[in-house]
Amino acid sequence: MLVDGELRKAIKEMMVKHLMLDMSADDILDDEPLFGGGLGLDSVDALQLVVALERDFSLKLDDSEQSKAVLANVETIAQAIEKVNG
């Protein structure tokens, strides 16, 4: 299991790789919104992110309300992964 900071860095690196972001993992803040005014991800990015999170971190997001809350930012993703993987 990754320790606190390592998990967040791994999430950011996964996002840069799978979403082909034109930035480095270090450019993404833990509490920066992923959609809208933050990173500006769109619905296609959201689908790719959900698939990558399930594959890389065993985080399964079943419904849109849950997904919306979890995918708010890197911190909320990390908290959901920590909750699932205890």
C-alpha positions in Angstrom: 0.0 0.0 0.0 1.3 3.4 -0.9 1.8 6.0 1.9 -0.2 9.2 1.8 1.9 11.4 -0.5 2.8 8.5 -2.8 -0.8 7.6 -3.5 -1.6 11.2 -4.5 1.5 11.3 -6.8 0.6 7.9 -8.3 -3.0 9.2 -9.1 -1.6 12.3 -10.7 0.9 10.3 -12.8 -1.9 8.0 -13.9 -4.0 11.0 -14.9 -1.2 12.5 -16.9 -0.5 9.2 -18.7 -4.1 8.0 -19.4 -5.7 11.4 -20.1 -2.6 12.6 -22.1 -2.5 15.8 -20.2 0.0 18.4 -21.4 1.5 18.9 -17.9 3.5 17.0 -15.3 2.0 15.3 -12.3 3.7 18.0 -10.1 1.6 20.6 -11.8 -1.6 19.1 -10.5 -2.7 20.3 -7.0 -4.4 17.8 -4.6 -7.4 20.0 -4.2 -7.6 21.5 -7.7 -11.0 20.7 -9.3 -10.7 18.2 -12.2 -13.7 19.4 -14.1 -14.9 22.9 -14.9 -12.6 25.7 -14.0 -9.8 23.5 -12.7 -8.0 21.1 -15.0 -10.9 21.4 -17.4 -11.5 17.7 -17.9 -14.6 16.6 -19.9 -17.0 13.7 -19.9 -14.7 11.6 -22.2 -11.8 12.2 -19.7 -14.2 11.2 -16.9 -14.9 7.8 -18.5 -11.2 7.2 -19.1 -10.4 8.2 -15.5 -13.1 5.8 -14.1 -11.6 2.9 -16.2 -8.0 3.7 -15.2 -8.9 4.0 -11.5 -10.6 0.6 -11.5 -7.7 -1.0 -13.3 -4.8 0.7 -11.5 -6.3 1.2 -8.0 -9.2 -1.3 -7.8 -11.6 1.6 -7.3 -15.0 0.8 -8.7 -17.4 3.7 -9.2 -20.9 2.4 -9.8 -23.2 5.4 -10.1 -23.0 8.9 -11.4 -23.5 10.7 -8.0 -20.8 8.7 -6.4 -18.5 9.3 -9.4 -19.1 13.0 -9.3 -18.2 13.2 -5.6 -15.1 11.0 -5.9 -13.8 12.6 -9.1 -13.9 16.2 -7.7 -10.2 16.3 -7.2 -7.1 14.2 -6.5 -7.7 14.4 -2.7 -11.2 12.9 -3.0 -10.0 10.2 -5.3 -7.2 9.3 -2.8 -9.7 9.2 0.0 -12.0 6.8 -1.9 -9.0 4.6 -2.8 -7.9 4.5 0.9 -11.4 3.7 2.0 -11.7 0.8 -0.5 -8.2 -0.6 0.1 -8.2 0.2 3.8 
